[in-house]
Structures are given as structure tokens and as C-alpha cells.
Amino acid sequence: MNIFAFLVSLSLLLIAVTVHEFAHGWVAYKLGDNTAKNSGRLSLNPLVHIDPIGTLLLPIMLFITTNGQFVFGAAKPVPINYMALKNPKRDIIWIGASGPASNFIFAVILSVIIKIIPLPALLQFIFSYLITINVVLGVFNLLPIPPLDGSRIVMGLLPDRLANSYAKLERYGFLILVLLLLSGVLNIVVWPTVDVILNWLFTTL
């Protein structure tokens, strides 16, 4: 296993999750919630978003168990006070969607740069890898499983009573994700979607 490859993968993952969490905090701030700003999380400094388990331990375990083929993880969630929002029911949708949207936008920008600027082979590889990480992160977080961002969008669309019941699934969210992963359901949903988006970014855009 190549330690250098792991460090590169971890660094690119950290960039992607930083953009993701910053977007959550920035949209929440624009919609009336100062929690992320007051806690120092409204920042593009990756260090303030590191979570010991999600950003360090999980990527290390995945790198080892997949023999260096796959690295994935998550940042420390940006704190959101939904009661401070101007319109909590509506704004939870925008905040939830902002994280994945930021990753997709970042991937598009990188894809355009690769196409219009002749980059050295190594830099082009790094940009392509970062595009892939952003797309995977965006697609994965759109899954409607609490506490992923897709669940926030669903909660904002559901009637209050159903939304409250749906939110209670969050305590089982990690277990649900593990079961879906082990059963292969996530592979059926996530990877084909990722492939479609990457194909568009690399060949069509």
C-alpha cells in the first residue's frame, strides 16, 4: 500500500469536504443563522472541519481494507440552529442541498479548467481525482437517509408530522447505511449515478 497515495487522497478528500461544509454554513448564515460563523466554522480552512473519526479514522480504515483502492470520509458537521432561520421549513431544503451542490459546482469548475488550460500530466491527474471525489461526495450525501443532506431536503418537503417521524430515523442512520452498503444497494444507486455525471463532465461538458 502506498502511503504517499493515501496522503494525496486524504488531502483531496479534505478539500472536498471543506467546500461542502463551508457551503452549509454560508447558506445558513445568509438565511439568518450565525451559529457556524460564531463557532469559527464559516471558513475554508480545512483544519476547522476535521473530525477524528469521519475525516481521519474512516479514510484510513477504508484505505487499508480496500488495499489502497478507495478512500472516503466526512467532515465534522457544521452546527445549524434551525430556529434562527427566517423560514426553517423552507430553509432546511436550501441548507441541505447546498453541500452537494457545492461539490457538483466545484467539479464542473475543475472540469472546465482541465479542458481550457493545458496542465502538466500530474496536475491533470490530481484535478481529475478531485473531480471524482467531489461527485461521489455530492451523490452520496443526496441519499435520503438521516443525517445525510438528502434527508434534510426530504424533511423540508414533508408535512410537519411526517417530517418529525422521519427525523427520528437519524439515530439509526449509520446502521441503515452499513446495511445498505453490505447488501449492495448503495452500489446499485450511487455508482451508476456517479458514472453518468463523470461521463458528462469528462466527455460532454
C-alpha positions, 0 to 999 in steps of 0.5 A: 500500500502506498502511503504517499497515495493515501496522503494525496487522497486524504488531502483531496478528500479534505478539500472536498469536504471543506467546500461542502461544509463551508457551503452549509454554513454560508447558506445558513448564515445568509438565511439568518443563522450565525451559529457556524460563523460564531463557532469559527466554522464559516471558513475554508480552512480545512483544519476547522472541519476535521473530525477524528473519526469521519475525516481521519479514522474512516479514510484510513480504515477504508484505505487499508481494507480496500488495499489502497483502492478507495478512500472516503470520509466526512467532515465534522458537521457544521452546527445549524440552529434551525430556529434562527432561520427566517423560514426553517421549513423552507430553509432546511431544503436550501441548507441541505442541498447546498453541500452537494451542490457545492461539490457538483459546482466545484467539479464542473469548475475543475472540469472546465479548467482541465479542458481550457488550460493545458496542465502538466500530466500530474496536475491533470491527474490530481484535478481529475481525482478531485473531480471524482471525489467531489461527485461521489461526495455530492451523490452520496450525501443526496441519499435520503437517509438521516443525517445525510443532506438528502434527508434534510431536503426530504424533511423540508418537503414533508408535512410537519408530522411526517417530517418529525417521524422521519427525523427520528430515523437519524439515530439509526442512520449509520446502521441503515447505511452499513446495511445498505452498503453490505447488501449492495444497494448503495452500489446499485444507486450511487455508482451508476449515478456517479458514472453518468455525471463523470461521463458528462463532465469528462466527455460532454461538458 
